[in-house]
Amino acid sequence: MAKLTSAETTQLTSAILLPIEGAMLLPRAVLPLHIFEPRFVELVDDVLKGDRMIGLIQPKTDDDKSDAPALHSVGTLGRLTHFEEAADDRYMIGLTGVTRFKLLEDSALDQRPYRQGRIDAKPFEKDLIVGLGEESVDRKRFVSILKEYAEFSEFELDWDEIEESGVEDLINSCSMAAPYATRERQALLEAEDLGTRAEMLMAFAEIEMSRKDSNITMQ
């Protein structure tokens, strides 16, 4: 099948679904994934034969280990843009986000171990506009809080790379890398625009830091 253009993806009415707990993908960002479960290896095999589009979506709860967990209503269509075969029938793949979608219905595919969803990406057509909403982001304040949070959490960041990053890439990369549970990650995914997503990230960081400060004071 010929490669779909970004605009054509908003016309898709169905997608093969890849439900992964804690995985989040945003438009134009790249998510590396290690695929090893046999049903998902088969999924990748089939996707490689078609349009290479995968609907990444989160299960609703963090502890549902069943083969068919209940899914959130919003996920992201990603194009498989990189793959490597590893030993023991495994894949290392890279998904590049195209647009979010609403999940209308999902079901098992006939004679396939994975799921397919009936989707609607039209509500997220603005996802195709690069940098939409960047002007509403207070980059200076965002970076300042990011530095505080990095010191608080004791993790290293490449500040040269951060300074060179565009606003959209910075906000979406931080959202995808943020160490939050399903509920918070889903809220970031469903944020209306970059400005809203940036405000959420800053609020989450400030709440976490203030809780730690309160515990220290109480002790």
C-alpha positions as CSV (number, residue, x, y, z in Angstrom):
1,M,0.0,0.0,0.0
2,A,1.2,3.5,-0.8
3,K,2.4,5.7,2.1
4,L,-0.5,7.8,3.4
5,T,0.0,11.6,3.6
6,S,-0.6,13.3,6.9
7,A,-3.9,14.7,5.7
8,E,-5.1,11.3,4.5
9,T,-4.6,9.9,8.0
10,T,-7.5,12.1,9.3
11,Q,-9.7,10.2,6.8
12,L,-8.9,6.8,8.3
13,T,-11.9,5.1,9.8
14,S,-10.1,2.2,11.4
15,A,-6.6,1.4,12.8
16,I,-4.7,-1.5,14.2
17,L,-4.3,-0.8,18.0
18,L,-1.3,-1.1,20.1
19,P,-2.3,-0.8,23.8
20,I,0.7,-0.1,26.0
21,E,0.6,1.0,29.6
22,G,2.4,4.3,30.2
23,A,3.2,4.8,26.5
24,M,2.4,8.2,25.0
25,L,3.0,9.6,21.5
26,L,2.4,13.2,20.3
27,P,2.4,14.6,16.7
28,R,5.8,14.7,15.1
29,A,7.5,13.2,18.1
30,V,9.2,9.8,17.9
31,L,8.7,7.0,20.3
32,P,11.1,4.0,20.4
33,L,9.5,0.7,21.4
34,H,10.8,-2.8,22.1
35,I,8.3,-5.3,20.7
36,F,8.6,-8.8,22.1
37,E,5.1,-10.2,22.9
38,P,4.2,-12.6,20.1
39,R,0.9,-11.0,19.4
40,F,2.5,-7.6,19.0
41,V,5.4,-9.0,16.9
42,E,2.6,-10.4,14.5
43,L,1.0,-6.9,14.6
44,V,4.3,-5.3,13.4
45,D,4.6,-8.0,10.7
46,D,1.2,-7.1,9.4
47,V,1.6,-3.3,9.7
48,L,4.8,-3.6,7.6
49,K,2.8,-5.1,4.8
50,G,0.3,-2.3,4.8
51,D,0.2,1.5,5.4
52,R,2.6,1.3,8.5
53,M,0.1,3.1,10.7
54,I,-0.5,2.0,14.3
55,G,-2.9,3.4,16.8
56,L,-1.0,3.7,20.1
57,I,-3.4,3.9,23.1
58,Q,-3.3,3.5,26.8
59,P,-5.3,1.0,28.9
60,K,-7.5,2.7,31.3
61,T,-5.9,1.2,34.4
62,D,-2.3,0.6,35.3
63,D,-2.8,-2.9,36.7
64,D,-5.0,-4.5,34.0
65,K,-2.8,-7.4,32.7
66,S,-5.5,-9.0,30.5
67,D,-5.2,-9.5,26.8
68,A,-8.1,-7.1,26.2
69,P,-7.9,-4.3,28.7
70,A,-10.4,-1.4,28.6
71,L,-8.9,1.4,26.6
72,H,-8.9,5.2,26.9
73,S,-11.0,7.1,24.4
74,V,-8.1,9.1,22.8
75,G,-4.9,7.7,21.3
76,T,-2.4,8.7,18.6
77,L,-1.8,7.4,15.1
78,G,1.8,6.8,14.6
79,R,3.7,5.9,11.4
80,L,6.2,3.1,11.7
81,T,9.3,5.0,10.5
82,H,12.1,2.7,11.9
83,F,12.4,-0.9,12.6
84,E,15.2,-3.4,13.4
85,E,14.9,-7.1,13.8
86,A,16.5,-8.4,17.0
87,A,17.1,-12.0,18.2
88,D,14.3,-14.3,19.3
89,D,11.7,-12.7,17.0
90,R,11.8,-9.3,18.5
91,Y,11.6,-5.8,17.0
92,M,13.0,-2.4,17.9
93,I,10.7,0.1,16.2
94,G,10.2,3.8,16.1
95,L,6.8,5.4,15.8
96,T,6.5,9.0,14.5
97,G,3.3,10.7,15.8
98,V,0.9,12.0,13.1
99,T,-2.4,12.9,14.8
100,R,-4.5,12.0,17.8
101,F,-7.8,10.2,17.3
102,K,-11.0,9.3,19.2
103,L,-11.6,5.6,19.6
104,L,-15.2,4.9,18.8
105,E,-15.2,1.1,19.0
106,D,-12.6,-1.6,19.3
107,S,-12.7,-5.4,18.7
108,A,-10.5,-8.4,18.1
109,L,-9.5,-9.0,14.5
110,D,-10.6,-12.2,12.8
111,Q,-7.8,-14.8,13.1
112,R,-5.4,-12.2,14.5
113,P,-4.3,-11.9,18.2
114,Y,-4.4,-8.1,18.3
115,R,-7.1,-5.4,18.3
116,Q,-8.5,-3.0,15.7
117,G,-10.4,0.1,16.4
118,R,-13.0,2.2,14.6
119,I,-11.6,5.7,14.9
120,D,-12.2,9.4,14.1
121,A,-9.2,11.7,13.7
122,K,-11.2,14.6,12.3
123,P,-11.6,16.3,15.7
124,F,-7.8,16.6,15.8
125,E,-7.1,18.0,12.3
126,K,-5.2,20.9,13.9
127,D,-2.6,18.3,15.0
128,L,-1.2,18.5,11.4
129,I,-0.3,22.2,11.9
130,V,3.3,22.3,13.0
131,G,3.9,24.5,16.1
132,L,0.3,25.4,16.6
133,G,0.0,27.2,19.9
134,E,3.7,27.8,20.5
135,E,3.1,31.5,21.0
136,S,1.0,30.8,24.1
137,V,3.9,29.0,25.9
138,D,6.0,30.9,28.4
139,R,9.2,29.2,27.5
140,K,11.4,31.0,30.0
141,R,9.1,30.0,32.9
142,F,8.8,26.4,31.6
143,V,12.6,26.0,31.4
144,S,13.0,27.5,34.9
145,I,10.5,25.0,36.4
146,L,12.1,22.2,34.4
147,K,15.5,23.0,36.0
148,E,14.0,23.1,39.5
149,Y,12.2,19.7,38.8
150,A,15.4,18.1,37.4
151,E,17.3,19.1,40.6
152,F,14.4,18.0,42.8
153,S,14.2,14.6,41.0
154,E,18.0,14.3,40.6
155,F,18.1,13.5,36.9
156,E,20.4,14.8,34.2
157,L,19.2,16.8,31.2
158,D,21.1,17.9,28.1
159,W,20.6,21.6,28.5
160,D,22.4,22.4,25.2
161,E,19.9,20.3,23.4
162,I,17.0,21.9,25.3
163,E,18.1,25.4,24.4
164,E,18.3,24.4,20.7
165,S,14.9,22.7,20.7
166,G,11.8,24.3,19.3
167,V,8.9,25.0,21.7
168,E,6.7,22.2,20.3
169,D,9.5,19.6,20.4
170,L,10.4,20.7,24.0
171,I,6.9,20.5,25.4
172,N,6.0,17.3,23.7
173,S,9.3,15.6,24.5
174,C,9.0,16.5,28.1
175,S,5.4,15.3,28.2
176,M,6.3,11.9,26.7
177,A,9.3,11.5,29.1
178,A,7.4,12.7,32.2
179,P,7.4,10.0,35.0
180,Y,3.6,10.2,35.6
181,A,0.9,7.5,35.9
182,T,-1.7,6.8,33.3
183,R,-4.2,9.4,34.4
184,E,-1.7,12.3,34.2
185,R,-0.2,11.1,30.9
186,Q,-3.7,10.8,29.4
187,A,-4.5,14.3,30.5
188,L,-1.3,15.6,28.8
189,L,-2.2,13.7,25.7
190,E,-5.7,15.1,25.5
191,A,-4.6,18.7,26.2
192,E,-6.2,21.1,23.8
193,D,-3.0,22.8,22.7
194,L,0.7,23.3,23.5
195,G,0.0,26.1,25.9
196,T,-2.4,23.9,27.9
197,R,0.0,21.0,27.9
198,A,2.9,23.2,29.1
199,E,0.7,24.6,32.0
200,M,-0.2,21.0,33.0
201,L,3.4,19.9,33.0
202,M,4.4,22.9,35.2
203,A,1.5,22.3,37.5
204,F,2.3,18.6,37.9
205,A,5.9,19.4,38.7
206,E,5.1,22.2,41.2
207,I,2.5,19.9,43.0
208,E,5.0,17.1,43.3
209,M,7.7,19.4,44.6
210,S,5.4,21.1,47.1
211,R,4.2,17.7,48.5
212,K,7.9,16.8,49.1
213,D,8.5,20.1,50.8
214,S,5.4,19.6,53.0
215,N,6.5,16.1,54.1
216,I,9.9,17.5,55.1
217,T,8.3,20.3,57.1
218,M,5.9,17.8,58.9
219,Q,8.8,15.5,59.8
